[in-house]
Amino acid sequence: MTTPPSASSGATPLVLVVGAGPVGLTAANLLGTLGVRVLVVERHTTTSDEAKAISLDDESLRTLQLADLDEAVYPIIVPGTGTRYYGVDGRPLVHARGTGERRYGHPFKNHFAQPDLERLLRSALDRFPHVDVRFGTRLVELTQYPDRVWATLASGDGDGGQATQQIEAAYVLGCDGGRSTVREQLSVPMRGRSYPDDVWLVVDTLDDPHDERYGMHVGDPDRPLVIVPGRAGRCRYEFRLRPGECAPGTAVPFGLVRDLLRPHRDITPEQVERSVAYTFHALLAERLRVGRCFLLGDAAHMMPPFAGQGLNSGVRDAANLCWKVADVLAGRATEALLDTYDTERRPHAQAMIDLSVRLGRVVMTTDHRRARLRDLCVRAALRSRRGRRYLTEMRYRPDTRVTTGAVAPTDGPGQALTGTLLQQPFVLHGPGYTSTRLDDPLGPGWSLLGIGLSDDDWTGVAAAGLPDARYVDVVLGDRAPREHGGRAAVSDGDGALDAYLASLPGHLLLVRPDRLIAAVFTPGQADHVARTLARFLPPPSVSQPPTAIRRSVIF
């Protein structure tokens, strides 16, 4: 066995993020916000100028809110209204737009240009003196030891000017895409299947006349088509190609682009920002964690584009993992917490892959009989309230509920909320009755929301040894949010908070830093919740007054 190099004495632990695409840059911003020292390496010399991903959902915007970036992102997105599906005859079938309630505090689906997002995320890292970003630097080799990872990096042009360097990291996040070097170094196979016979042409155009704020999926079996208008005259078109029209990975003839776009617009070569013929994959890595290395984004999973969840799934990876890494490095959690990344993310990633495949088969079929049957079934479903809500609110999209991992189910009402994302209604808080989204008064760490609890209830809960958290009184019934006993307080701002939690008086919600509800319980069940989570989260080592606001330490 190779003897590990000597560890750096007294050095602040470093997290190495490999890949500076949207997922890697999001992870770096989350870690930077949590005070973690980060090195980001990217083999390309700049952020990408290709508009690959084009859709951010409400969960992703909420994750960017955790990194204090949501307001910065709004100017580069089109706050959209979902997707409109068209049938065989070109008539609209259904407009899938979510509930319209902004359950997580942001619009349900939003179009954007990936180069704009990458530039924003990269520039945001300049906020953090403890985050270093190196473009033109690639990972060459990883060597893992029980307490650290040694990574060999190479920079330069490779023509006599290449330099190598070894760095020591506490953890490595592989965010380096479908051809991940990190995944290759870890010898982790991808499981699933590819679709080499389904060739699609993606064309990103400029000066486009489309002004719709929704995507359009045209289910014409003769030529399935997707149109997604963007900002400032940008628009994406995706066409299902026929055999022999263009091979994946080859140069796309402008004549083919012009002919396909002719029914929709005139085009000149200068107005084609990007054109690529591609096939898609439905793959999931066999493991998302190997020792001190983790896979995120396309390095962990690849899916067809029809559900618009490729990038959003990668952002969910970052949201799930980064707070856990920060808590372990700060001594607030055990290494066992990091194992929950795989158990929590794998089922949802697989569900999104399966949904994307099903949508492609149904919406983008080239079988005329199947397409006509699809249209009949959709129109029939829309006649019932249940069917209409299922389709228009996109209830077919898998939710992010966690059933196994860092959660503590209990008996009683409210258990349907355990393992789900906390909703983010507008609330009032503070002496001036400030109106804000719920996440803002919760702070960056764990939070414990008590719904109509007494001081005695809080005293008993504080003695149970739950994770260090911020205590928050939830005041229902159109009453003022008065802070008491050192606790924060929030009350209903627009009716949504009361509707969400009115059935749970006398209960508590233990909310993780990623805003997932770890437990819903009564004060009498606090000991059970603490015992369930103890292997992940040792109780606070320093006792505090039971009614004090308790915040996670940012190191």
N, C-alpha and C positions, 0 to 999 in steps of 0.2 A: 504493500500500500504506500502511495506517495505521501511523504511527510508534508503536512500543510505549512505554508509560510507563516512566519510569526504574525500575529495579529497586531494591528496598529494600536499602540497603547494610548488610551484616553481619547481616541478619535470618535467623533459623533457618528453613529451608524449611518450608512449611506444606502439608499435604495437606487438601484440602477434600472432605468426605464429604457428599454430597447425599442426604438421606433417612435418617430415624432409625427405620426398621423393624428387624426382626431381623438382616437382612444388613448394613445400614449400621452398626448398633450393634456387631455382631460385628467388623466391619472396624475400627471405631474402637478397640475394646478390644485387638485384635491389634496395631494400630499403636501404641497407647498403651503396651502392654507392651514394645514394641521401642524405646521412647523417641522416637517420631516426634511432632512437633507437629501437632495435628489440630484442625480446626474442623468440627463436624457441624451442618448446618442441616436443619430440618424445617418444612414449611409448616403442619402442624397444631400446635396449641398444647400438646399433651401426647402421650405414647405412646398407641398404639391401645388401645381397649377392646373391639375385635372379635376373636373367636377364629377367625382365618383358618386359619393353619397349625396342625397338631395333632400332628405326628410328628417327633421327632428321632432320627436313627440313630446308630450307634456312631462313625462318622466325624465327625459333627458334635460329639458329646460330646468326642471327642479334640481337635478344634479349640478347643473351649472350655477344655479342659485346658491348651492352649498359652497361653491368656490367663489362666491361674490361676483359672478360673471353674467347673470341672467339679464341685467339691464344693458350690459354692453353688447349682448348678442341680439337683442331685439331689433336694432337698426339694420341687421344683415339678413333678417328672415322675412318671409311672407307669412303672417299669422293666418294660417289656412283654415279651410272648412272641410277637410277630409278628401274623400275620393268619390267621384261620380262614375258609375259603371254604365256602359251602353251595351245593348243587345245586338243580335244578328242584324236587325233592320236599322241600326243606327240610332234608335230611340233610347232615351235614358231609362235605365232599369231602376237604379236605386242610388241615393246619395248617402254614403256612409260618412258620418261626421262626428261620431261620439255623442255624448249626452248633452254637450253644450254647457255643462255646469262648471267647467274648470276645476274638477275635483282636486287636482294637485297644484292649483294656483296658476296654471299657464294654459295657453291654447292647446287643443288636443293634437293637432298635426300642423307642421310648419315647414315650408320649403325654404331652401337656402342653397348657396353655392359653396362647395367644400373648400376651395381656395380661400374664400373670405373667412370661413370659420377657422381654418388652420392658422391664418395670419393673426387673427384675434387671439386665439389660444396661445400662440407662441409669444406675442407681445405681452400678454398678461403675466407670463412667467418672469418678466423683468421686475415685478413687484417683490420678488423673493430673493434676497441675497444668498439664501441657502440652496437655491436651485440653479444648476449649471446646465446649459444646453450646448451640445457640440454637433453641428452638422458636418457632413463629409467624414463621418467616423462610423465604422462598422464593427460589429461584434465578430470576433474570430473564434474564440473558444471560451467555454465555461468549465470550471472545475469546482465541484461542491465539496464542502467539508461540513461537519456537524454544526459549526457555529458561524459559518460565513461562506461566501462564494468569491472565487477569484475569476475575474473576467479579463481576457486579453482583447484589447481594442486596437484597431488599425485606422490611421488617418493618412491623408495624402492621396496623390494621384496614381501611385503604384508604378511610376516610371522613375525610380531612383529616389523619389521624394517621400516614400511611404514611411511612416513612423508607427511603432507599436508601443503599447503601454499596458501594464497590468494594474488593475484597480481592485480593491477589496470592497465588497458590498454585503450588507446584511441580507438583502433580498433582491431578486431580479424579477422584473415584470416584462414579459415578452409581449409587446404590442406591435410586433413587426410584420403583420400581415399574413396572407395566405401561404406565402413561401417562407415562413418564419425560420430564421436561423436559431432562435432559442428553442423552438420545438424540435428542430433537427438535432441540436446539441443534446437535448434531453431524450432523444429516441422515442418520442411519443407519436404513435400513428393516429391518423384521422380515420374515423369510421363513418360509413354512409355510402353515398353514391354520387356520381357525376352524370351529367346529361350532355354527352358530346354531340348528339344529333339535334339538340334544340339550340340553334344558333340565332342570336339576337344582335341587332345593330342599334347601338346607342349613338345619338347625334345631339350634341349640345350646340344650340344656335344663338345668335345675337340678333338684335333688331327685330324681335318677333312680335307679331300683332296680338297674340293671346294675352288677355288680361284677367282670366279666371283665377280665383284664389283657391283652386282645388285641382287635384290630379284627375285625369280622365283615362279610364281603362276601357278601350274599345274592343268588345268581344266579337269582332268580325272573324269568323273562322277562316276566311280567305286571306286575311292579313291582320292578325292580332296586333294591337297598337297601344302604347302608353304615351300620353302627353302630360307633361308637368311644367306649367308656367312658373317662372322664377321672378327675380327682381330685375328692374331696369332693362326690360326687353330680352332677358335670357329665357330660354325654353328648352326643355329636354324632350326628345322623341325617342321612343324605343319601338323597333319593328321586329316582328318574328320573320326571319328570313327563310326563303325556300331553298331547297337543295341546289347548290351550284352558284348561288348569287354572290356569296363572299365567304371565304374560309376564316375561321377564328384566327386572330393574330396576324393577318395579312393586311396590307394597305387597302383602305376602303376607297373604291373609285368614286370620284365626285359625281359622276353620271348616275350612279346608283342612289346616292343621297338625294340628288336633285329630283329623280323620278319618284322616289318614295314620298318626298315632301310636297310634290306638286299639288296634291289635293288640299293641302293645308296652308301653303305659303310659297312664294318665290324665294329663291336662295342664291347667293353668290358664294364663291369659295371663301371670301373674306368673312362671311357671316357664319361659317362653320368653325366653332371654337374647338370641337373635338368630335371625332367619329371613330368608333371602335366596334369590331365584330367580336362577340364573346359567347362562351357557353357558361352555364352556371353549375354550382355544386351544392350538395346538401350533406355537409360533413360536420362532425363533432369530434374533437380530440378525445382520445381514450382517457386521458387524465388532464385536469386543469392545474394540478399542483404536483410538482416533483421536488421534494426536499424544500429548498429555499427559493425555488423558481416557480413562477406562475404564468399561465397563458391567458391572454385577454383579446377580445375583438376577433378579427379574422384569423389570428394565430390559434384561437381556440375553437372557432366555429365559422362555417360559411354557409350561406343560405341563398335561395333564389330571391330576387328583388321584389316579388309581387306583394309582400306584406309591408314593405318599406321598413324592415326591422333589423337590417344588418348592422348599421352603425349604432342604432339605439340599443341593440343587445350588447354591443361592446361598451357603451357608456354605462349600462347596468352592471357590467363586470367591474368597471372601475369604481362605481358607487359602492358595490358590495365589498370590494377587497380593500380599498385604500384606508378606510377608517380602522379596519382590523389590523393592518400592518402598523399603522400609527400607534394604536393602543398596545400592541405587543411590544414595540420598541420602547414605549414609555413605561412599560411595566404595569399597565392597567389591565392586561389580559394575558392569558397563557398561549403557548404555541398551538394548543388544541383549537383555538378560535380560527386559526388559519385553515384548518382542515374543512371548516364549514363553507369555505368559498366554493369548493367543488360540489358538495352536497346540496348547497342552496342554489347555485347557478345552473348546474347541469340539467335538471328537469325542465326549467323554463327555456333554456337555450334549445333543447331538443323539441319542445313544444312549438317554439317559433319556427324552427326549421320545418317541422311537419306541416304547420299552417301555411308557410310560404309555398311548399310543394303542392298542397291541395288547392290553394288559390290559383296557382299556375295551371293546374290541370283543368279547373272548372272555368276560370275567367278567360284564359288564353288558349282554350282548346282550338284545334284545327278540324275537329270532327263536327260536321254540320248537324247531325242528329243530337249529339251531346249538347251543342250550343243551343239548339231550339228547346231541348228539355230544360236546360239551365234557365232560360228566359221564362218558361212557363212556371217553373218552381219558384223563382224569385217573385214573379207577379202574384202568384197564389199566396205566398208567405206574407206579402205586403198587405193582404186583405185582413189579416188578424193583428191585433195590438201586439201580441207576443212576437209574432214573426217580424213585424215592422220594427220593433225595438231591437230584436236580434240583429237585423241587417243594418239599420240606420245608425245604431249606437255601437256597431262593431263588437257586439258581445261574443262573437266567434274568436276574438283575439284573446289568447291565453293571458290570465292575470299573473302577477308576480308573487303569488302567495307562496310562502315558505312553510313547509310542514316538518322538515327535518333540518336541524342545525341549531343556531343560537336563538332558539325560541323556547318558550315555556308554556305549553297549553295547560289550561285549568278547566274545571267544570264550572258551568254557570252561563249566564247571558253574556253576549259579546264575544263568544269564542270564534265566531265567524270572522272577527277582526284580527285575531292572532295570526301573525305571519303575513299580513297584508301591509301595504303602504298606508301610513297615516294620511288622511286627506288634509288639504291645506286651504281651509276657508279663510276669509278675511275676519280678523278678530280685533277687538279693542283691548288695549292694555296701557298701563302707566297712568299717572295722575292726570295727564291731559287727554285721556281716552284716545290715544293714537290708534288710527286704523292701519293695520298692516297684515300681511300674510302670516299664518301661524308659525311657520318655520323661524321667522325672525326673532321673536321673543324666546324661542326654545334654545337658541345658542348652538354651538357646533358639536357638543358632545351628546351623551345620553340625557334624556329628560324623562321625568315622571309626572304624568298628568293626573291629578286627583279631581274627580268630578263630585263636587259638593261634599268634600270631606271636612271633618272637624279637626281641631288642633290635636285632640287625643288620637284620632285616626292616624294623623301624620306622625305623631310620636311613636306609635307602635310600628308603623312601616319603617321608620328610620332605624329601628333596632334590629331589623331583620337581616341586615347585611346584603342588601341589594347593591348592584353596581353604582358607583359614584355618579350622580345624576343631578340635573337641575330640577328642583321641585316647582311645579306650576299648578296653581288652583284654577280649575275650569269652572267658571260661574255661568250657569244657565238661567233661562227665564227672563231675559231682557233686564238683567241687573248689572250694576256697575262693577268693573274689575278692580276691586280694592286689594292692594298688596297687604299681606298680613304675616307676621311671624317670620319675616325674611324670605317668604316665598314670592315668586312672580305670580301674576294673575292675568287671565284673559277671559273675555266674555264675547258673546256673539256679536258679529259685526254686520251680518246681512241675512241671518236666518239659517245659514248652512251649518254652523257649529251646533246649534240646538237640534237641528234635524239629524245630525250625525251621531250625537252622543246623548240625546235626551233619554234614551232607554237604559242608561248605565249610571244612575245616581248611586253614590257610595262605592264606585269602582275606581280603579287606577289603570292607566295605560303606561307601560314601560316602553319607551320609544328609543330605538337605537340611533346612532349618529347618521345612518343612511335613511332615517325616517321610517324604517320598518317597525311595526308593532311587535315587540318581543313577547309581551304578555298582557292579558286583560284579567284583572283579579280584584278581589276584595282585600281589605286590610288583614283579615284573618288568613288569607292565602299567601301573604307576603313571604313567609318562611319557606313554603313549598317552591315558590318562584326562585328565591335565592339559592336553594339547594340545587334546583334543576340547572341553573346557569353557573354554578360555582366552578365547574371544571373549565369553563371558558373565562370566567371573570371573577377573580378572587375578590372578596369583600374589601372595602377601603381599609387601609392599614391605620389611618388616623381618624379617630372618631370626631364627629362634628355635631353641633347642636341639631337636634332632630328637625327643627323647622328652618334651618339655614338653606339658602340657595347653594346647591352643590354643583360645581362645574368640573368638567374634565379638564385636566391640566394640559395646556398646549406647550409642548416642549420644543 
